[in-house]
Amino acid sequence: MLEPVLLANFFIVFFSAASVILFGASYALLFAWSRVRSRPRLMPLAYAAYGGLVISVLTLAFHANLFNNNFWTFIVMLMLVGYLVAPHAIWHLCVGTHEDAHEDEANPIKVYQQR
């Protein structure tokens, strides 16, 4: 069973939870912007945002007493790994999905035959 958050830790939990949202959104936005606009200089900023996300999640988990239980420790670590890998997987999925559409636009005969 989880222990409740101490009142002294309430503000730490509140602000670290808000930081999780902000850093997570920043990581996703910077990652996507770097890939869509072909600006690799933004990728280190995306990974810096991910580093902020890791610190925020670990702070939240520690002060919310989630590390007292092995199940929640596993969930926290799984979430961190998933959020690191998911944008890469989604990017490759989108590129692979739209690859055929761009090939069809380049070949007007295929487009005409499909009509």
DOBAKE-338267 format. One record per atom (N, C-alpha, C, O): x, z, y; residue in three letters. Coordinates in pm, whole numbers, padded with zeros to 5 digits, always signed. Atoms other than C-alpha are relative to their C-alpha. Example, Ala and Ser with C-alpha at 12.3 -4.5 7.8 and 13.67 -1.06 7.14 Angstrom:
<sites>
+00089+00000-00119ALA;+01230+00780-00450ALA;+00090+00000+00120ALA;+00194+00066+00118ALA;-00082-00006-00119SER;+01367+00714-00106SER;-00077+00073+00109SER;-00026+00090+00220SER;
</sites>
This chain:
<sites>
+00084+00000-00118MET;+00000+00000+00000MET;+00089+00000+00124MET;+00194+00063+00126MET;-00078+00008-00123LEU;+00125-00078+00350LEU;-00024+00122+00088LEU;-00134+00175+00098LEU;+00011-00108-00098GLU;+00198+00193+00598GLU;-00045-00060+00132GLU;-00004-00171+00167GLU;+00041+00054-00130PRO;+00029+00150+00934PRO;+00117-00003+00097PRO;+00215+00070+00082PRO;-00104+00012-00102VAL;+00237+00051+01233VAL;-00004+00125+00087VAL;-00110+00170+00129VAL;-00008-00117-00087LEU;+00358+00348+01432LEU;-00037-00039+00142LEU;-00009-00151+00185LEU;+00041+00027-00138LEU;+00219+00372+01782LEU;+00121-00032+00088LEU;+00111-00110+00182LEU;-00122+00026-00076ALA;+00576+00374+01915ALA;+00049-00144-00021ALA;+00118-00199+00064ALA;-00043+00138+00030ASN;+00631+00033+01752ASN;-00104-00104+00037ASN;-00082-00223+00014ASN;+00108+00093-00026PHE;+00307-00123+01872PHE;+00043-00114+00093PHE;+00015-00230+00065PHE;-00041+00104-00095PHE;+00458-00308+02168PHE;+00107-00092-00059PHE;+00109-00212-00030PHE;-00100+00083+00067ILE;+00752-00428+01960ILE;-00070-00098-00094ILE;-00035-00216-00098ILE;+00074+00086+00091VAL;+00510-00564+01699VAL;-00078-00105+00078VAL;-00081-00222+00039VAL;+00079+00092-00081PHE;+00291-00721+01968PHE;+00087-00112+00057PHE;+00053-00230+00046PHE;-00086+00101-00063PHE;+00576-00897+02148PHE;+00076-00084-00103PHE;+00101-00203-00079PHE;-00066+00081+00103SER;+00754-01004+01830SER;-00100-00098-00063SER;-00062-00209-00099SER;+00102+00092+00051ALA;+00426-01155+01702ALA;-00022-00115+00098ALA;-00036-00230+00057ALA;+00012+00106-00101ALA;+00389-01345+02030ALA;+00123-00090-00003ALA;+00111-00212+00015ALA;-00123+00080+00008SER;+00752-01457+01998SER;+00001-00092-00122SER;+00054-00203-00116SER;+00011+00085+00119VAL;+00683-01589+01647VAL;-00079-00126+00035VAL;-00039-00236-00003VAL;+00082+00115-00038ILE;+00413-01814+01792ILE;+00077-00093+00094ILE;+00078-00214+00075ILE;-00071+00081-00099LEU;+00623-01931+02086LEU;+00122-00072-00060LEU;+00141-00191-00037LEU;-00118+00063+00060PHE;+00944-01994+01890PHE;-00040-00101-00107PHE;+00024-00206-00120PHE;+00047+00095+00101GLY;+00754-02161+01605GLY;-00050-00129+00063GLY;-00018-00238+00016GLY;+00049+00119-00070ALA;+00578-02397+01845ALA;+00115-00075+00065ALA;+00117-00199+00065ALA;-00116+00064-00063SER;+00905-02465+02029SER;+00082-00077-00102SER;+00128-00188-00076SER;-00076+00067+00105TYR;+01082-02549+01705TYR;-00070-00129-00043TYR;-00006-00234-00053TYR;+00074+00119+00043ALA;+00809-02790+01596ALA;+00000-00107+00109ALA;+00018-00225+00080ALA;+00004+00096-00111LEU;+00784-02953+01939LEU;+00136-00066+00021LEU;+00144-00189+00032LEU;-00134+00056-00020LEU;+01159-02997+01985LEU;+00044-00087-00117LEU;+00108-00190-00097LEU;-00033+00080+00117PHE;+01202-03124+01630PHE;-00069-00135+00007PHE;-00006-00240-00010PHE;+00076+00126-00008ALA;+00926-03383+01672ALA;+00048-00087+00115ALA;+00063-00208+00100ALA;-00043+00076-00116TRP;+01041-03485+02018TRP;+00137-00065-00026TRP;+00161-00179+00014TRP;-00132+00053+00033SER;+01398-03529+01893SER;-00011-00121-00092SER;+00060-00220-00073SER;+00014+00110+00097ARG;+01285-03753+01606ARG;-00077-00118+00058ARG;-00036-00233+00040ARG;+00084+00109-00050VAL;+01014-03954+01784VAL;+00071-00078+00110VAL;+00065-00201+00112VAL;-00067+00066-00113ARG;+01218-04029+02097ARG;+00146-00034-00029ARG;+00217-00083+00059ARG;-00140+00027+00041SER;+01549-04066+01905SER;+00099+00065+00094SER;+00189+00001+00147SER;-00090-00079-00084ARG;+01720-03793+02103ARG;+00062+00111-00085ARG;+00012+00224-00085ARG;-00059-00101+00088PRO;+01949-03611+01860PRO;+00057+00121+00074PRO;+00084+00224+00013PRO;-00051-00116-00075ARG;+02076-03387+02141ARG;-00101+00114+00002ARG;-00062+00229+00026ARG;+00101-00105+00001LEU;+01746-03196+02118LEU;-00006+00077-00131LEU;-00063+00186-00137LEU;+00006-00067+00130MET;+01794-03106+01751MET;+00070+00136+00001MET;+00017+00229-00060MET;-00057-00136-00007PRO;+02037-02816+01824PRO;-00092+00098+00073PRO;-00095+00217+00038PRO;+00098-00087-00068LEU;+01774-02678+02064LEU;-00114+00038-00095LEU;-00163+00150-00092LEU;+00105-00030+00099ALA;+01515-02706+01786ALA;+00049+00107-00097ALA;-00025+00199-00131ALA;-00053-00100+00092TYR;+01741-02512+01551TYR;+00025+00135+00069TYR;+00016+00239+00005TYR;-00011-00126-00075ALA;+01807-02253+01823ALA;-00137+00068+00007ALA;-00147+00190-00004ALA;+00136-00055+00000ALA;+01429-02211+01850ALA;-00034+00056-00138ALA;-00101+00159-00148ALA;+00022-00052+00134TYR;+01418-02169+01473TYR;+00076+00133-00019TYR;+00025+00225-00083TYR;-00073-00127+00006GLY;+01687-01900+01504GLY;-00076+00111+00070GLY;-00082+00224+00021GLY;+00085-00098-00068GLY;+01466-01722+01757GLY;-00120+00037-00085GLY;-00162+00153-00086GLY;+00112-00027+00091LEU;+01179-01756+01510LEU;+00042+00095-00111LEU;-00032+00188-00144LEU;-00050-00087+00107VAL;+01388-01596+01235VAL;+00015+00144+00051VAL;-00028+00238-00015VAL;-00020-00135-00057ILE;+01483-01302+01458ILE;-00135+00065+00028ILE;-00154+00183+00000ILE;+00132-00055-00031SER;+01122-01258+01571SER;-00075+00041-00126SER;-00139+00146-00130SER;+00069-00032+00125VAL;+00985-01269+01216VAL;+00061+00123-00066VAL;-00012+00210-00114VAL;-00064-00117+00061LEU;+01242-01022+01088LEU;-00030+00128+00078LEU;-00050+00234+00019LEU;+00036-00116-00083THR;+01174-00789+01381THR;-00143+00042-00028THR;-00172+00161-00045THR;+00140-00030+00028LEU;+00801-00813+01320LEU;-00016+00063-00138LEU;-00086+00163-00153LEU;+00012-00053+00136ALA;+00837-00754+00946ALA;+00058+00140-00012ALA;+00003+00225-00082ALA;-00062-00133+00008PHE;+01067-00457+00993PHE;-00089+00106+00066PHE;-00114+00212+00008PHE;+00078-00100-00074HIS;+00853-00280+01253HIS;-00145+00010-00049HIS;-00213+00109-00020HIS;+00134-00008+00059ALA;+00527-00362+01071ALA;+00007+00055-00143ALA;-00093+00054-00215ALA;-00023-00061+00131ASN;+00673-00198+00758ASN;-00027-00095-00117ASN;-00073-00052-00222ASN;+00021+00096+00108LEU;+00655-00517+00552LEU;+00115-00001-00099LEU;+00098-00048-00212LEU;-00114+00000+00091PHE;+01000-00469+00401PHE;-00003+00117-00097PHE;+00088+00131-00180PHE;+00013-00111+00095ASN;+00883-00157+00217ASN;-00061-00045-00132ASN;-00063+00030-00229ASN;+00068+00052+00117ASN;+00705-00378-00036ASN;+00065-00134-00037ASN;+00081-00221+00049ASN;-00069+00123+00043ASN;+00877-00651-00242ASN;-00087-00124+00016ASN;-00036-00232+00045ASN;+00090+00115-00014PHE;+00569-00876-00232PHE;+00005-00054+00142PHE;+00017-00174+00162PHE;+00000+00045-00139TRP;+00563-00888+00149TRP;+00137-00050+00044TRP;+00147-00140+00128TRP;-00134+00051-00029THR;+00939-00932+00165THR;+00011-00144-00050THR;+00065-00230+00020THR;-00001+00135+00055PHE;+00901-01236-00059PHE;-00082-00096+00086PHE;-00040-00209+00112PHE;+00087+00084-00084ILE;+00616-01373+00156ILE;+00070-00033+00133ILE;+00064-00147+00178ILE;-00070+00023-00127VAL;+00820-01331+00477VAL;+00113-00101-00019VAL;+00127-00194+00061VAL;-00111+00093+00025MET;+01123-01509+00328MET;-00051-00140-00036MET;+00006-00240+00006MET;+00060+00129+00034LEU;+00904-01784+00180LEU;-00051-00072+00124LEU;-00036-00193+00136LEU;+00049+00060-00124MET;+00745-01841+00520MET;+00115-00055+00083MET;+00104-00164+00140MET;-00116+00047-00077LEU;+01085-01871+00687LEU;+00060-00127-00060LEU;+00093-00221+00013LEU;-00053+00120+00065VAL;+01212-02122+00431VAL;-00098-00116+00016VAL;-00057-00229+00044VAL;+00101+00105-00015GLY;+00885-02315+00445GLY;-00004-00058+00139GLY;-00019-00179+00155GLY;+00006+00051-00136TYR;+00888-02340+00820TYR;+00128-00075+00038TYR;+00127-00156+00131TYR;-00122+00078-00021LEU;+01246-02468+00810LEU;-00011-00138-00065LEU;+00032-00237-00007LEU;+00004+00123+00079VAL;+01173-02735+00547VAL;-00121-00088+00036VAL;-00111-00210+00028VAL;+00125+00076-00021ALA;+00816-02839+00643ALA;+00013-00113+00103ALA;-00032-00223+00073ALA;-00010+00112-00095PRO;+00898-03044+00958PRO;+00080-00117-00055PRO;+00047-00233-00027PRO;-00078+00108+00061HIS;+01160-03242+00764HIS;-00086-00077-00099HIS;-00086-00200-00100HIS;+00084+00064+00100ALA;+00916-03311+00480ALA;-00112-00080+00067ALA;-00141-00192+00024ALA;+00107+00071-00070ILE;+00636-03406+00719ILE;+00054-00124+00069ILE;-00012-00229+00068ILE;-00059+00117-00065TRP;+00867-03638+00911TRP;+00024-00112-00101TRP;-00011-00227-00075TRP;-00026+00103+00102HIS;+00976-03820+00593HIS;-00131-00057-00055HIS;-00138-00176-00085HIS;+00130+00047+00046LEU;+00614-03842+00478LEU;-00060-00098+00101LEU;-00112-00203+00062LEU;+00054+00089-00104CYS;+00506-03995+00811CYS;+00076-00131+00007CYS;+00016-00238+00020CYS;-00080+00123-00005VAL;+00794-04243+00815VAL;-00031-00086-00121VAL;-00048-00208-00107VAL;+00030+00077+00120GLY;+00724-04347+00456GLY;-00141-00057+00003GLY;-00163-00168-00045GLY;+00138+00046-00007THR;+00351-04378+00521THR;-00015-00118+00095THR;-00088-00212+00066THR;+00015+00103-00102HIS;+00389-04594+00831HIS;+00101-00114-00014HIS;+00098-00208+00064HIS;-00101+00103+00020GLU;+00678-04803+00700GLU;-00066-00134-00036GLU;-00025-00238+00015GLU;+00069+00123+00039ASP;+00442-05057+00538ASP;-00074-00062+00117ASP;-00080-00185+00128ASP;+00074+00053-00114ALA;+00238-05092+00857ALA;+00091-00079+00093ALA;+00051-00182+00147ALA;-00093+00071-00087HIS;+00544-05195+01056HIS;+00051-00128-00065HIS;+00078-00226+00004HIS;-00042+00122+00069GLU;+00650-05446+00791GLU;-00109-00106+00011GLU;-00078-00224+00027GLU;+00110+00096-00012ASP;+00304-05607+00807ASP;-00006-00061+00139ASP;-00037-00179+00153ASP;+00003+00052-00137GLU;+00323-05642+01185GLU;+00112-00102+00021GLU;+00096-00195+00101GLU;-00112+00092-00017ALA;+00658-05819+01154ALA;-00025-00134-00072ALA;+00036-00235-00036ALA;+00026+00122+00076ASN;+00521-06075+00908ASN;-00144-00046+00028ASN;-00237+00005-00034ASN;+00135+00042-00036PRO;+00222-06258+01062PRO;-00074-00068-00115PRO;-00197-00071-00114PRO;+00067+00065+00112ILE;+00151-06447+00737ILE;-00074+00103-00084ILE;-00188+00079-00125ILE;+00067-00106+00075LYS;+00072-06121+00553LYS;-00122+00051+00075LYS;-00226+00077+00014LYS;+00113-00048-00079VAL;-00151-06009+00836VAL;-00115-00101-00008VAL;-00231-00062-00021VAL;+00102+00105+00006TYR;-00338-06344+00830TYR;-00065-00004-00137TYR;-00186-00023-00147TYR;+00054+00006+00135GLN;-00378-06337+00451GLN;-00089+00119-00031GLN;-00179+00108-00114GLN;+00081-00118+00025GLN;-00524-05986+00458GLN;-00135-00008+00069GLN;-00226+00066+00031GLN;+00129+00009-00073ARG;-00804-06087+00697ARG;-00098-00075-00078ARG;-00211-00093-00033ARG;
</sites>
